[in-house]
């Protein structure tokens, strides 16, 4: 796989996990997603949590 394909696969996996978290709010998935944020240097999941808390 090329770098771009890995990045696309990573992003797809992360988006699926975030959608599952919204649906099920599974604590185990939360830890996974916070770790993924840390590994890829983004705050996508942290921002999602913040948005959910604001609702």
CORQUIRA-V639583 format. One record per residue. N is the residue number from 1. PHI is phi as a letter, one per 20 degrees, with the letter a starting at -180 (none if undefined). PSI is psi in degrees with one decimal (999 if undefined). NEAR is the number of other ideal C-beta (glycine too) atoms within 10 Angstrom. Layout:
((N;PHI;PSI;NEAR) (N;PHI;PSI;NEAR))
//
This chain:
((1;none;146.7;8) (2;e;160.7;7) (3;g;-43.1;7) (4;f;-38.8;8) (5;f;-39.1;9) (6;f;-42.9;10) (7;f;-41.8;12) (8;f;-42.9;12) (9;f;-41.0;11) (10;f;-47.7;13) (11;f;-40.8;14) (12;f;-46.0;10) (13;f;-44.6;12) (14;f;-42.3;19) (15;f;-41.2;11) (16;f;-43.0;10) (17;f;-39.6;17) (18;f;-42.1;17) (19;f;-40.3;11) (20;f;-37.6;13) (21;f;-44.2;20) (22;g;-41.5;12) (23;f;-46.9;9) (24;d;-19.6;10) (25;l;55.7;10) (26;e;122.1;13) (27;f;-35.8;9) (28;f;-43.1;9) (29;f;-33.8;17) (30;g;-45.8;14) (31;f;-41.6;10) (32;g;-45.4;16) (33;f;-36.6;21) (34;f;-37.4;14) (35;f;-40.1;11) (36;f;-41.0;18) (37;g;-44.7;18) (38;f;-42.7;12) (39;f;-38.4;10) (40;e;2.0;13) (41;m;20.6;6) (42;d;173.3;13) (43;c;28.5;13) (44;g;-47.6;15) (45;f;-40.3;21) (46;g;-40.2;13) (47;f;-39.4;11) (48;f;-44.8;16) (49;g;-42.4;17) (50;f;-43.2;10) (51;f;-40.4;10) (52;f;-36.3;11) (53;f;-31.1;7) (54;f;-20.1;6) (55;f;999;4))
//
